[in-house]
Amino acid sequence: MVKAVNKLILEINNTENEYFEKAVFYVRPEMSASNKLRAQAQLYLGNIGLEKRKRRINRITVIAGISGLAAGAAVSLITFLITGLL
């Protein structure tokens, strides 16, 4: 089966990236008349990187860790006081 597709395709041959020589963008129909297509494509390509992103610590994880430490310290203190008094 053949499907007729009429799409605007923007091809960037000079990506200024050592890993990629060409990028292909399929432009949304409502943006096809925009004068900013090439600039937006270059901006998008500039934001892409292969480096691993730093792992962000979730605030809930930090709160849970601090709560666990506080509970452990409280149990240790109570145990020390009970065994010290007996």
GIWO-V609277 format. One record per residue. N is the residue number from 1. RES is the residue in one small letter. PSI is psi in degrees with one decimal (* if undefined). Layout:
# GIWO-V609277
n: [N | N]
res: [RES | RES]
psi: [PSI | PSI]
This chain:
# GIWO-V609277
n: [1 | 2 | 3 | 4 | 5 | 6 | 7 | 8 | 9 | 10 | 11 | 12 | 13 | 14 | 15 | 16 | 17 | 18 | 19 | 20 | 21 | 22 | 23 | 24 | 25 | 26 | 27 | 28 | 29 | 30 | 31 | 32 | 33 | 34 | 35 | 36 | 37 | 38 | 39 | 40 | 41 | 42 | 43 | 44 | 45 | 46 | 47 | 48 | 49 | 50 | 51 | 52 | 53 | 54 | 55 | 56 | 57 | 58 | 59 | 60 | 61 | 62 | 63 | 64 | 65 | 66 | 67 | 68 | 69 | 70 | 71 | 72 | 73 | 74 | 75 | 76 | 77 | 78 | 79 | 80 | 81 | 82 | 83 | 84 | 85 | 86]
res: [m | v | k | a | v | n | k | l | i | l | e | i | n | n | t | e | n | e | y | f | e | k | a | v | f | y | v | r | p | e | m | s | a | s | n | k | l | r | a | q | a | q | l | y | l | g | n | i | g | l | e | k | r | k | r | r | i | n | r | i | t | v | i | a | g | i | s | g | l | a | a | g | a | a | v | s | l | i | t | f | l | i | t | g | l | l]
psi: [137.5 | 130.7 | 127.6 | 125.7 | 131.0 | 95.8 | 148.0 | 127.9 | 129.1 | 122.0 | 124.9 | 116.1 | -28.0 | 93.0 | -10.3 | 36.0 | 134.3 | -16.4 | -31.9 | 133.4 | -19.9 | 144.3 | 141.2 | 127.9 | 132.3 | 113.6 | 136.5 | 141.3 | -37.1 | -14.3 | 3.9 | -23.6 | 1.7 | 140.5 | -7.8 | 5.9 | -52.0 | -42.5 | -42.0 | -37.8 | -44.7 | -39.1 | -44.2 | -44.5 | -34.7 | -25.1 | -10.3 | 132.5 | 154.8 | -4.3 | 147.4 | 136.6 | 148.3 | 138.8 | 124.6 | 133.8 | 128.2 | 140.2 | -36.2 | -37.7 | -41.6 | -44.7 | -42.5 | -39.6 | -43.7 | -40.0 | -41.5 | -41.9 | -42.4 | -42.3 | -41.1 | -41.1 | -39.3 | -44.2 | -41.2 | -41.4 | -44.6 | -43.8 | -43.1 | -42.9 | -41.0 | -46.3 | -28.2 | -29.5 | -25.5 | *]
